[in-house]
Amino acid sequence: MKNNIELEAIIDDYLQGRLSEEEVIALEQLRLNDPSVDHKIVTHKAFLDSLNQYGNVLSLKQQMEKAHQQIDVAALSEELRPHPSIVIKLWRRNKSAFAIAAAFLLLTISSIYSIQHSSSQNGTYEVMRREITNIKNNQNRLVRTINSSTSKTEKGPVKNAKFGGTGFALTANGYLCTNFHVIRDADSVYVQNNKGESFKAKVVYRDLQYDIAILKITDEAFEPLSNLPYKLKKNSIGMGENVYTLGYPKDDVVLGDGYISSKTGHAGDTTQYQVAIPINPGNSGGPLLDNYGNVIGVITAKENQVDGATFAIKSRYIQEALNAIPQDSLGKKVVFSKKNPLQGLSRTKQIDKIQNYVYMIKVYN
Amino acid sequence: MSNKLSSSVPTDREVVLGILNNSEDALNRLYIGYFPMVLKFILNNNGDEDDAKDVYQEAIIILYNKIKSGDFELSSKLKTYIYSVCRRIWLKKLSQQSKKTTNNLSDFEDVIAVEVDVEVHEEKDLQFEKMGSALLNLGEPCKTIIQDFYINNLSMQDICEKFGYTNTDNAKTQKYKCLQRLKKLFFQS
């Protein structure tokens, strides 16, 4: 019996890590040779775990008790108790619906105001999403029928898109960045890559203030991309730097070339660059890249009546938008980094690599 | 959402990191932050303040264990998770009380599936109760010695002084006797 207690004591010390090295080896040898010792160790471990867990929960309960005392429960429950009056009940249940309605109202008023306000200036701020006209639709349809009769079956929606824009991949698993105004009032969003394949996507994040939206490709046909070739540039970039963009003002990807002409955007907006680059409706949401293939911004709008004043949101705000999405769902993502795999490649080579990650955004409503 | 509330509620990341680092402040803010939500839910579904407190504390324990065990993925908002767990526990309690399921709960938040987590917790809670009653039956001074050594992590020397044993060997022998008895009580019950 005494021996037994000694063994238990050794096992206890063993599991708590208080044995010397030789003692550990000796016990493990014994454990290998004698199954009853092994059994004892296992049960004792289970027991210690329970004891440990008991201690943790106990102290957690004490902490919660302390926290609970800081709450004025009586006053709170008075406030939250179901109210006899139907009107107040209704108000409480549908608070969020009311809030949304109010937000819409505000938004409408403020956008009407801002339209009137900005029209008094010389140039107006014109967002570059493309309204796909009927004529164009007809042409598209022709092209598509030819395509489908030749080989592969056309995937994606049958109807033609109402609006178009551009977006680019932020992660290999299908998160895309585009402008908020591109997908505004969208019923459904499809994205199309440079091979002409369409995928269904959903909007996972909207930022009205910076005009950024993040989409996630939800289509089952979508296969994860290989590693992204470009990086997000963290620091702001100097005036005069050569930049270029890829976008979909028509059904094929188009390159636009220019330079940073001002470090602030429309009416001194510090969240944007002014870029001297020719863009057209459909370019909205396209990546703005520097000579080294770093993403430095998102094309968003141009000032009409002024030549060559295009605006792009700085890349920092893309990162802010990304931070709003749960990190685990992002998978491998673009990061701010100094080294860039595209660095040193000629522009043709860069574009060759990048264009697979630039998508046409098609919006239906 | 009122300003006062949103400023006191820590972000989800803060909570997870805080719990992993045993931060009392993070737990405090988490507790105070989401209690009103649960209180509102319980009060509007045939419960009172004490029910809310019980249900809520159970939910926090579930969250705490889940984070501590390391397999916690932030796939939904913590708020949604806590709400869903509380909802599940309360549904169970209601059906136990009245022997019939109530399916017209008034909901205030989104709900996700947490059945598995709640069941795992019930298992653990059983162990907790068992250990609690075993310790109670153990009596003094054994109970305090075991708690001091295994839960409060006091050294043998401290225990020796606290209980007035003449030397640590005596205290050790006493501790092992206590441990043996506790084990017996725990596995018997």
Interface residues (C-beta under 8 A of the other chain):
Chain A: I5 E8 A9 D12 T43 H44 F47 L48 S50 L51 N52 Q53 Y54 G55 N56 V57 L58 S59 L60 K61 Q63 M64 K66 A67 H68 Q70 I71 V73 A74 L76 S77 L80 R81 P82 R93 P326 Q327 D328 S329
Chain B: E24 L27 N28 Y31 I32 F35 P36 L39 K40 L43 N44 E49 A52 K53 Q57 I60 I61 Y64 K68 E73 L74 S75 S106 F108 K124 Q127 F128 K130 M131 G132 L135 I146 Q147 Y150 I151 N152 K172 Y176 K177 L179 Q180 K183 F186 F187
